[in-house]
Amino acid sequence: MNTPNRGILNEGSNVYRSSTRQVGKNDLVAYFMFGNTGKNKVQEYYSNAQGSKVYTYKLTSNPKLIKMNSVHTVRTILNRTKNQRIRNAILESFSIVNSGNNKRIVRSSDAKRNAVVAKYICELGYDGYIANTMPKIEGGLFHQELVLCKPYNKLNNKPEVSLSSQAPGVPVKRRRPIASRSSVEISPLKNDRRFLGFSTPSPIIGGNVRKTLF
């Protein structure tokens, strides 16, 4: 049987999330960012909700992650289910498109589809998934992302906490004229509540359930 490509994020690595509270024991899944720009991007894209804070966690183990910006990975997990709802969610969220003589993954983020994909990957027995920056369907780039299944068991329980306004801003050298910060690149992320999800998680995923999307 083919196996998905593995994504590597080692024990002790920092991961970042904007939320109104810490990761809880009953949370079945949570979204994070990682890497040198992770904290800045969480601050820029996801810390606009009232009462949110930026949490910096450390991984306490080497999670078993699959790499979702890989065509091979997407095809492999597709072949493991005949459930058309799951297959559609994968293909619409991580679309395989032609790029010259090769194929690549193009990302389209939707809270309901994201929840279906994350739950399925957890049910396959992985600790979550990781993805580097990907092109977006509507143009521009979608940031790196990390999903952890049962995140409380994989993170330190005393994260560094900062108010959103105190989190480091985007470095000056990365700031561009207004034209480059187009609605195509920024607006969809401002409305994407995955990184603010503990206050309004999807009923599919778990947490303190309300009848709104996470």
Order of alpha helices (4+ residues) and beta strands (2+ residues): beta-beta-beta-alpha-beta-beta-alpha-alpha-beta-beta-alpha-beta-beta-beta-beta-beta-alpha
